[in-house]
């Protein structure tokens, strides 16, 4: 059993029903904690719906994972057939991968998405397969992408939950975070010099100083869609709204509710003593356990306790500080769990016969010593007789 040092009645958040959460017009919506992925509140979050241009979050993530920012994106021969929002690329025109990110995420340029897909995979269809593979790796179970930009397709669908996971994954990337919080950017183009400025369509960035992304979307079938991010009181939440008539009102209601209901309940630093774990064959009976990374937990402000459980095989000495000791599992009252890696906080040498003495069994060693001495005395007498 792991013995807590920090009074591990950790306070963790518990997902609430829609009736207890914010009033949201969208047919599907969700709020998650960015660090843990914990669902703070959800409304019909696993129903498939059209994502519209929020699709471009995945396209941008794959671009960042596939090509250097200095790579050249060339507009293919069918570029001008792409409809909807556009950078007005000319056939054969070239832009950098970095400028392609700004064009996709700020202006929501469908033609640039097509050019990116062609550059990476040779076609929209093959690129969509990569999008689906990456979505599955993230943990999406109800997502099917058919194109890189979110233009109407009856099979191009996802869910609020899956889209939140995609947004969370993308926000781990420093470059992506920088782009989505940018209000406007100037591009460098090889042909069309009359269209160099892209302005972010995410108008919430102008209204909320805590906002830091992510992407808007709209089609007639999808309605208004939005994946948002904000950082307040030391922690970030990600919101998703699908098929709404007022994404800004929904997003505001969700943020106001989340930050009024939740706060940071515990900050745990990498290397800080966490608990003591019994150890076999050691010079000491326990080894102090520390987190392998910084970690923070948010909870309902009303407070609900969670349990901690060590997950790993029984350690034996010798152990060096920094050695992996498996993970601790933090479990909330509603069953939500998260695992955090832990390491030994100090060296523990292998036990010697003398280091294994303890107050609780000292009398046994004294008695044993007396018996050994008695036997030695008897042997001495026999030899000298």
N, C-alpha and C positions, 0 to 999 in steps of 0.2 A: 504493500500500500504506500502511496506517495503521501508524505507529510507536508502540508502547506506551511510556508513561512509568512505568507502575506495575508492570512485570514481570507482564504479564497472563497468568500461569498461573493464572487464576481457578479456584477450586475449586467445582465444582457437584455437586449431588446427582444420583444415578442411580437410577431406579426398579428395584426388586428383584422377584424372583418371590415368589409366596406362600410358598414353602417357606423363604425366608430372612427372612420378616417375622414379625409377631406371630401368636400363636395366637388365632383369632377364630371364634366359633360362627356368626356371621351368614353367610347364604348369599352376600351381596354386601357389600363394604366397601371403603373407600378413605381414604387420607390425602393431603391436598394442602397445599402451602405457600400461605398466604393471599396473599402479595404477587404471586408469579409465576403461581400456578395450577399449579405443577409437581406432578405426581403423584409422591409419595414412595414409596408402596406401594399395591397394589390387589389385590383378590380378586374376580374375576368382576364387575368394575365396570360393564360395558356390557350386562348382562342386564336386561331390563325387569322391574320388580317393583312391588308396590303400596307407595306412600309413606305411606299413612294420614295422620296429622295433620301430618307434616312438610310437607305441601302448603301449610299456612298461612304458611310462609315467603314463598312467592310472593304469596299474597293480601295479606300485610302490606306487602311491597315495593311492590305496585301501589297500595295505599292511600296510602303515603307519597309516591309519585310522582304521584298523581292529585288529592289534596285537602289543603288546609291542616289542621293538627292541630285547629283550632277548628271545623272543619266539623261539621255535625250529621248523625248517622246515625239514620235512622228505621226501626224494625222494620216490615217489610211485612205484609200481611194474612195470609200463609201461614207466618209465623215459627214459630208453635207446632207446626207439622208437622215441623220439623227435629228429627231424633233425635240421640242421643248426648250428649256433653259439651255443657253449655249454661250460658248466663248467665241463663236463664229470662226472656228478654225478653218483654214483653207487646206485643200488637199496638198499633202507634202509639207505643211507647215510644221515647225519644230518648236517645242518648249522643253524646259528642264522638268525633271520629276518633281522638284520642289515647287515650281510654279504650277504644275499640274495639281498638286495637293491644294494650293490656295484656290485654284479655279474650281475644283470639285467641291470643296468644303465651304467656301464663301459664296461664290456665285451659283453653285450647284450645277455646273456645266455638264450636260449630258454628253456632248460631243467629246469632251476631254476624257470622261469615263470610258467611252468606246475606244479612244486612242490608247489609253492605259491598258485596257483589256487586250487589245491587239498587240501591243508592245510586249506584254508579259506572256500571253498564252496563244496568240495568233487569231483569236476570235472571241466574241462575247460568250458563246456557248461553252467553250473549253474553260474560259476564265470563270464562268459561273460554277463549273464543277469544282474549281479550286476554292471558290467562295463557300460552297457547301461543305467541302472537306474541312476548311478552317473553322466554320461554324460548329461542326461536330466536335472538333478538338476543344473548342471553348466550352462545350457542354450544351449546345443548343440541340433540342430534340424535335422541334416543330417548325423548322426553317427550311424553305426551298427557294433559292435564288435562281432566276432564269436570265438575268442580265445585270450589268454592272452599275446601272443608274436608277433603277426603280420605275422605269417607264411601264405602263400598264401591260400586264400579262396575267391571265387568270390563275396561273400556277405559281406566280412569284409572291410568296407569302411568308410571314414570320409571326411571332407573338411578342407581346410586351416584355415577357420574361426573357426570351431569347435575345431580343434587341438590347435589353439592359445589360446582358452578359457580354454582348459584342461591344457596346459602348464602354463598359468597364475595362475590357481587354485593351481597347484602343487607347484609353486614357492612361494606361501604363506607359505609353510611349511619349517621351519628352517632346519630340517634334510635333506629334499629333496634338498634344495639349497646347503647344504654342500656337499652332495654326488655328484651332477652333475658337480660341479666345481673341483672335485678331479681328479688328473691325474692318480694316481695309488694307489692301496690299497692291503694290505696283509690280507688274509682270514684265518679263523680257521675252519678246516674240521675234520670230524670224521673218514674218510676213506682215501681219496686220498690226501696224503701228498706231492705228487710230483707236484701239481698244486695249488699253494696258492696265486700267484700274479695275479691281474687283472689290466689291463692297459686301460685307457679310449680311446675309438675309436674316440672321438671327437677331431680331430687334430687341430681344430681352437683354442682350449685352449692354445696351444703352440705358436700360432702366434699373438694372440691379448690379451694383458694384461687386457683389459676391459671385456673380455668374461667370463661368469659365468654359462654356460650350453648351451643346455640341452641334446639333444639326436639325434643321427644319425640313418639312416635306409636304407636298400636296399633289393630289390628282383628284379628279372627280369621283373615282371609285374609292380611293383611300380616305378622302376627306383630309383634314389637317393632321399631320403627324409630327411628332417632336421627340427628340432625345436630348435631355438637358442635363447640365451639371452645375452645381454650386458648392462653394466651400464657405461655411460659416462655423464659428465657434470651434475651429480646429479640426473639423472633419468635413469630408465631401460626401454628398449623396448624388445619385444618378436617377433621373426620372425618365419615364417613357409614357407617351400619350399617343394612342392610335384611334383614328376615326373620331375626331372632335370637330366642333364648330368654332372653338376659341381656345387654341393651345396656350396662349399667354395667360388667360384666366385660370386654366387648369393647372398650369405649371406653378403659378404663384400660390394657388391654394395648396398644392402639394408641398412646396418648399416651406411655406408658413407653418403648415401642420407638422411636418417632419422635425423642424428645428424647435418648435414649441414643445413637442412631445419627447424628444430624444436629446441626449447630451453624452459627453465622454465620461464614463464612469471609472475607467482604469487605464492608465498609461504604463506600459511595461517596457523597460529599456533592455536592449540587447546586453547580455552579460549580468544583468541584475539577478541576485538570488531569488529563486521562485519557490523552491521546496527542497525537501531532503528525501532522497531515495535510498532504501536499504540496499546494501551491496554485499555480495558474498566474497569471502576470503580476503577481506580488506583490513588494513591496519586500523581503520575506523569503521564503525558499523553502518554509516551513512555517507553518501556523496551528495553535496549540494548541487542542485539543478538550476540552470539558467537558460533563458530564452536565447535562441540562435539568431534572433532578429528583433528589431523594434516592433512593438505591437500595441494597438490601442483598441479598446472595446467601447462601443456606445450602448446605452441602455435607455429604457423608458425612465423618465424622471421620477415616476412613481416608484420605480425600483422592483426588480425581480431577480432572485438569486439563481446562480448557476453552479453546477458541479464541475470539478476538474478530475480527470482520470489520466494516469500515465499509460501510454500505449507503447509497449516495447518488450524486449526480452530481458530477463533478470541480469543485471550487470555483475561482473566479477572483477576484482582487482588483478593486475594494476590498471589504473585509469589515469589518463592525463587530462588536464584542463583543456576544454575545447572538443574532447571526444564526443561524438554523437551518442545520445542516449534515447533516441527515438523521438516520440512526440507526446505532447499532452493534448488531450481532447477536452474541450470546453463545451459543455452541454447545457442549453437553456431549458427552462421548464416546459417549453412547447415542443421539445425534441430537436431543435436546431443544434447542429454541432459544427465545430470548426477545430481543426488540428493545427498545432503550432510546434515546429521542431525545437528540441531542447538539447543542451550540451552539458557536460560536466563543468562545474564552476571552479574546481581545484583538482590537484593531483591526489590520488589515493594509492598508496603503496600496497603491495601484497603483505598480508599478515605474517609475522614471525611468531614463534612460540611465546615470546615475551610480550609482544604487542597485543596479543589476544587476551591478556589478563584484563579483568574488569572487576569492579567492586562486587558485582552480583555473584561472581563465582570464585572470588578470591579464596574462600574457605576450602573449596575443593582442591585448589592448587597447594594450599598450606598442608592439608591432610596428605595429599599425594607426596609432597616433599618430605613430610615426617616419615611416611612409609618407606620411601627410598633411603632415607638416612638410617632407619632401623635396619633395613636389609643390609646396608653397607657395614653397619656395626657388627651384625651377626657374622658376616663373611670375614671380617677382620679377626673376630674371636676364633673362628674355625681355623684360620691360617696360622694363628700364633699359639694355638693349643699344643 
